[in-house]
Amino acid sequence: MDAKKLKSYLECPVCFLVPKAKILACSNGHKICESCHKKLKTVTHAKKCPLGGCDYSNPPHRIRDLEAIVENSDVKLSCSRSGCKEEMTRQDLKSHEAGCKYRKVPCPKTNCQEMIRFGDIKSHMSKSHKDKFFFISVPEIEMEIIRSDLKRSSLSWHPSIWSFGGHKFYAQFVKEDNIWYFWVQIEGDLQIARQWRFSAKAENRTSGIRMEFSGSVLPVDLSFREAIKTEECLLMKNKNIEKLMIDDRILITFNVFSI
């Protein structure tokens, strides 16, 4: 059987996509993908088959033979990202979806975090945050903190869009509950992010006090709270900031490097 005909047998009759997970059936054997089954409205405490109004068992019966065919064949599956028309084998689909330009990511501006398409980051930043970010093309960047910032329990900084090595990076920081977090994200997926590391440092040359951190660059897919939880960030408290200040200010210097 050719791939096109096989695909027609496997497609869900509701969404017309080849199921990637469970394939379910009503009492008369009409198939439906798990995703579409979850969306069915409940009628008199039960879901009805959209093809014939048939009943479903509880839990619904699975057609494991069809699931096995999907799992072990070269039939092409559709990308689950809304708007993407790509189709490929199961083996290639996972990595594609992780880097698909149609996937939703949080806005890189830490006090926005609106979920937007990856491919729309540039237009979103320009339209929604005009004059609220910096575009920099230098080997390293510096972030300034002044003494008055210490009095604020929460704080976010205008992100620096940092062009380097053919990629765009975001030097980020937030202050949450009087703790400062500094990290770097890349406009790319996890696979791309794993190719890069960053360093963040601050130094008071008069006193000789210095703080430095080296960690993994994070993908833009992570929200700022998810980024903090990875612990791939320079963490400081107000007392650390005060000790590093010269003339009531401190500079945090960021560098990125490929590995």
C-alpha positions in Angstrom: 0.0 0.0 0.0 1.4 3.4 -1.0 2.0 6.1 1.7 -0.9 8.3 0.4 -3.5 5.6 0.7 -2.2 4.4 4.0 -2.4 8.0 5.4 -6.1 8.2 4.2 -6.9 5.0 6.3 -5.2 6.4 9.4 -6.4 10.0 9.4 -8.9 11.1 12.1 -12.2 11.8 10.3 -12.7 15.0 12.4 -9.4 16.9 12.1 -8.1 14.9 9.0 -4.7 14.5 10.6 -2.8 11.3 11.4 -3.0 10.8 15.2 0.3 11.1 17.0 -1.0 9.6 20.3 -4.0 7.4 21.1 -6.5 6.3 18.5 -9.9 5.8 20.0 -13.1 4.1 18.8 -16.8 4.3 19.5 -19.0 1.2 20.0 -19.3 0.8 16.2 -15.6 1.1 15.5 -15.5 4.7 14.2 -12.0 6.0 14.9 -11.1 9.4 16.3 -7.9 10.9 17.6 -7.5 11.5 21.3 -7.3 15.2 20.8 -10.6 15.5 19.0 -12.3 13.1 21.5 -11.3 15.4 24.3 -13.0 18.3 22.5 -16.3 16.5 22.0 -19.2 18.0 24.0 -20.8 15.9 26.6 -24.5 15.0 26.0 -26.5 13.6 28.9 -23.3 12.9 30.8 -21.6 11.1 27.9 -19.8 11.9 24.7 -21.2 10.9 21.4 -19.4 9.8 18.2 -19.5 12.7 15.7 -19.9 10.2 12.8 -23.0 8.3 14.0 -24.0 9.5 17.4 -22.7 6.2 18.8 -21.6 5.7 22.4 -18.1 5.5 23.8 -17.0 3.1 26.6 -15.5 4.6 29.7 -12.5 4.8 29.2 -12.8 4.8 25.4 -11.7 1.7 23.5 -8.3 2.1 21.8 -7.4 0.8 18.4 -3.9 -0.4 19.2 -3.3 -2.0 15.8 -3.7 1.4 14.1 -1.5 3.0 16.8 1.2 0.5 16.0 1.0 1.1 12.3 1.5 4.9 12.9 4.3 4.2 15.3 6.2 1.9 12.9 5.4 3.2 9.4 6.9 6.0 7.4 3.6 7.8 7.1 4.0 11.5 7.3 2.6 13.4 10.3 1.5 17.0 10.4 3.2 19.5 12.7 0.9 20.3 15.6 1.9 24.0 15.6 -1.1 26.1 14.4 -0.3 27.6 11.0 2.5 25.2 10.1 1.9 23.1 7.0 5.0 20.9 7.3 4.6 17.1 7.2 7.3 14.6 8.1 7.9 11.2 9.6 7.6 10.7 13.4 11.4 10.4 13.7 11.8 14.0 12.3 8.7 15.6 13.8 9.8 16.0 17.4 12.9 18.1 16.5 11.0 20.1 14.0 8.2 21.0 16.4 10.8 22.1 19.0 12.2 24.6 16.6 9.2 25.4 14.5 8.7 29.1 13.8 5.0 28.8 14.5 5.5 27.6 18.1 4.4 29.9 20.9 7.1 31.5 23.1 6.8 34.1 25.8 7.8 37.7 24.8 11.4 38.2 25.8 10.5 41.3 27.7 10.2 40.0 31.3 7.3 42.2 32.3 5.3 41.3 29.2 5.7 37.5 28.6 2.7 37.5 26.2 2.7 34.2 24.3 3.5 34.9 20.7 4.7 33.0 17.6 8.5 32.5 17.5 8.5 34.0 14.0 6.7 37.1 15.2 9.2 38.1 17.9 10.7 40.9 15.9 7.4 42.4 14.9 6.0 42.1 18.4 8.9 43.8 20.0 8.8 46.6 17.5 5.0 47.2 17.7 4.3 46.5 21.4 7.6 47.6 23.0 8.9 50.3 20.8 11.7 52.3 22.5 11.7 49.7 25.3 14.6 47.6 24.2 18.1 48.1 23.0 19.7 46.6 19.9 23.5 46.0 20.4 26.2 44.6 18.1 29.3 44.4 20.3 31.4 41.6 21.8 30.1 42.3 25.3 27.4 44.4 26.9 27.1 46.1 30.3 24.0 46.5 32.5 23.9 49.4 35.0 22.2 49.3 38.4 22.0 52.4 40.5 21.6 52.7 44.3 17.9 53.8 44.1 17.2 50.4 42.5 18.0 48.7 45.8 14.9 50.2 47.4 12.6 48.4 45.0 11.5 44.8 45.9 10.7 44.0 42.2 12.3 45.3 39.1 12.8 44.4 35.4 15.1 45.9 32.8 14.7 46.8 29.2 16.1 43.8 27.4 19.2 44.2 25.2 18.8 42.4 21.9 22.4 41.4 21.4 23.5 40.4 17.9 26.6 38.1 18.0 27.8 35.1 16.0 24.9 35.1 13.7 22.4 34.8 16.5 20.3 37.2 18.7 20.8 37.0 22.4 18.8 38.7 25.2 20.7 39.9 28.3 18.1 39.6 31.0 17.6 40.5 34.6 14.7 40.7 37.1 14.5 41.5 40.8 12.1 39.4 42.7 11.6 39.7 46.5 14.8 41.6 46.8 16.8 38.9 44.9 18.5 39.8 41.6 18.7 37.3 38.8 20.9 37.8 35.7 20.9 35.4 32.7 21.1 35.2 28.9 18.6 33.7 26.4 19.0 33.1 22.7 16.4 33.5 19.9 16.4 29.8 19.2 15.4 26.4 20.5 17.1 24.2 23.1 19.3 22.5 20.5 20.7 25.9 19.4 21.0 27.2 23.0 23.1 24.1 24.0 25.8 25.4 21.7 26.4 28.5 23.8 27.4 29.6 27.3 27.6 33.0 28.9 29.4 34.8 31.7 28.1 37.6 33.9 30.4 39.4 36.3 30.7 42.5 38.4 33.8 43.9 40.2 34.7 46.7 42.6 38.3 47.3 41.8 38.8 49.6 44.7 37.8 46.9 47.3 38.8 43.9 45.2 35.4 42.3 45.6 34.2 40.4 42.5 31.3 38.2 41.6 31.2 36.1 38.5 29.0 33.4 37.1 29.2 31.2 34.0 26.2 29.2 32.8 24.2 27.8 29.9 22.5 30.2 27.5 18.7 29.4 27.7 16.3 29.2 24.8 13.8 32.0 24.3 11.0 29.4 24.8 11.4 29.7 28.6 9.4 32.3 30.6 11.5 34.3 33.1 10.2 32.2 36.0 11.2 29.0 34.2 14.6 30.6 33.5 15.1 31.4 37.1 14.2 27.8 38.1 17.0 26.4 35.9 19.5 28.1 38.2 21.5 29.1 35.1 21.8 32.6 36.3 23.9 35.0 38.4 22.1 35.5 41.7 22.8 38.4 44.0 21.2 40.0 47.1 21.1 43.7 47.9 24.1 43.5 50.2 26.1 41.9 47.3 25.1 44.8 45.1 26.0 47.4 47.7 29.5 46.0 48.2 30.2 46.0 44.5 29.0 49.6 43.9 31.4 52.4 42.9 29.9 55.9 43.0 26.5 54.5 43.8 26.4 52.3 40.7 27.4 48.9 39.5 28.0 47.4 36.1 27.2 43.8 35.2 29.2 42.7 32.2 27.9 39.9 30.0 29.8 37.8 27.5 28.6 34.9 25.3 30.8 32.2 23.8 30.2 29.1 21.7 31.1 25.6 22.9 
